[in-house]
Amino acid sequence: MKCEKNNGIFNIISSKGNLEIINKILNSQKPIQFKEFKLITNPITKKKYSTRTISNKLKILEENGLIETKFIENIKRKTFGYRLTEKGIQAINIIKEAEEKYKKIN
């Protein structure tokens, strides 16, 4: 696995697969379980990402402090999900602000 740690937050977020994972988390009110990420597809090829790719991407996002694992109450067994950290939320907001400013000048 190619290490992307300290490669710049914008590069990490915009990396293929990472953006789709972050969007999935952003569009949910609750932490996302790993199995829910299996439905994510590459927007260009329309193919689903492999389990290994998803796992690697989640690890990179977590190592860079953009997402975290959160225990989800479940009667049957221990269940964990992923959610954005405060750092992740701030990074997304900065990108959204920059995008709005860019739209205004064009």
Backbone torsions as a table, in degrees:
resi	resn	phi	psi	omega
1	MET	NA	132.2	177.9
2	LYS	-75.4	126.2	-179.2
3	CYS	-79.1	125.6	-179.7
4	GLU	-110.1	9.5	-177.7
5	LYS	-61.2	137.0	179.8
6	ASN	59.6	30.2	179.8
7	ASN	-94.0	9.8	-176.9
8	GLY	94.5	126.1	-175.8
9	ILE	-58.2	-42.4	-179.5
10	PHE	-60.5	-44.4	179.3
11	ASN	-63.1	-38.2	179.9
12	ILE	-67.8	-48.8	-178.1
13	ILE	-63.1	-41.5	-175.2
14	SER	-82.8	-4.6	179.3
15	SER	-61.9	143.2	-178.0
16	LYS	-52.4	125.9	179.3
17	GLY	96.7	-41.4	-179.5
18	ASN	-64.8	-41.8	-179.9
19	LEU	-62.9	-40.0	178.9
20	GLU	-65.3	-39.5	178.6
21	ILE	-65.4	-46.2	-179.7
22	ILE	-62.9	-41.8	177.6
23	ASN	-61.6	-39.3	178.2
24	LYS	-61.0	-43.2	179.3
25	ILE	-68.5	-42.5	-179.8
26	LEU	-60.5	-35.9	-176.5
27	ASN	-85.0	10.5	-179.3
28	SER	-120.6	145.4	177.7
29	GLN	-87.6	-10.1	-176.6
30	LYS	-129.6	162.7	176.0
31	PRO	-58.7	143.6	-177.0
32	ILE	-95.9	127.6	176.9
33	GLN	-77.2	155.5	-178.2
34	PHE	-54.1	-42.9	-176.4
35	LYS	-60.8	-25.3	179.0
36	GLU	-73.3	-24.9	178.5
37	PHE	-74.5	-17.7	-178.9
38	LYS	-64.8	-16.0	-179.6
39	LEU	-87.1	-8.3	-178.2
40	ILE	-70.1	135.6	178.7
41	THR	-119.3	154.8	174.2
42	ASN	-69.3	124.7	-176.6
43	PRO	-64.0	-22.0	-178.6
44	ILE	-87.9	-51.3	-176.0
45	THR	-88.3	-17.0	-177.9
46	LYS	66.5	12.9	177.7
47	LYS	-92.4	148.6	177.6
48	LYS	-72.2	145.8	175.2
49	TYR	-74.3	147.6	178.7
50	SER	-71.8	159.2	177.5
51	THR	-58.9	-40.4	179.2
52	ARG	-63.0	-43.6	179.6
53	THR	-62.5	-46.1	179.5
54	ILE	-60.3	-45.5	179.6
55	SER	-59.9	-44.8	178.8
56	ASN	-63.5	-42.5	-179.6
57	LYS	-64.9	-42.6	178.1
58	LEU	-62.3	-39.7	179.4
59	LYS	-63.2	-44.4	178.9
60	ILE	-62.4	-45.7	179.5
61	LEU	-63.2	-38.7	179.6
62	GLU	-71.0	-42.7	178.4
63	GLU	-60.5	-30.2	-180.0
64	ASN	-92.0	6.6	173.9
65	GLY	74.7	17.9	-179.2
66	LEU	-88.0	-29.7	176.8
67	ILE	-131.9	164.8	176.5
68	GLU	-144.1	159.1	175.2
69	THR	-88.9	144.9	-177.7
70	LYS	-133.7	131.4	176.6
71	PHE	-68.9	132.3	178.6
72	ILE	-111.2	129.1	178.4
73	GLU	-62.0	125.3	178.4
74	ASN	-148.1	127.8	-175.9
75	ILE	-66.4	-37.1	-173.4
76	LYS	-75.4	-43.5	-175.5
77	ARG	-159.9	169.4	176.6
78	LYS	-68.1	130.3	-179.4
79	THR	-131.6	136.8	178.8
80	PHE	-122.0	149.7	176.3
81	GLY	-134.5	172.9	-179.1
82	TYR	-112.6	142.1	175.2
83	ARG	-144.7	162.5	178.3
84	LEU	-72.0	144.0	172.4
85	THR	-86.3	174.2	176.1
86	GLU	-60.9	-40.1	177.1
87	LYS	-61.7	-41.2	178.4
88	GLY	-64.2	-42.4	178.8
89	ILE	-63.7	-44.1	179.2
90	GLN	-63.2	-41.6	179.5
91	ALA	-62.8	-43.6	178.8
92	ILE	-63.7	-42.7	179.2
93	ASN	-62.7	-39.7	177.6
94	ILE	-63.1	-42.3	179.1
95	ILE	-65.3	-40.8	178.1
96	LYS	-63.3	-42.3	178.2
97	GLU	-62.1	-44.5	179.3
98	ALA	-62.6	-40.1	179.1
99	GLU	-63.3	-41.6	178.4
100	GLU	-64.1	-41.7	178.7
101	LYS	-64.8	-39.2	178.9
102	TYR	-63.6	-42.3	178.9
103	LYS	-61.9	-35.6	-178.7
104	LYS	-68.4	-33.9	-179.7
105	ILE	-83.8	-14.6	179.0
106	ASN	-101.3	NA	NA
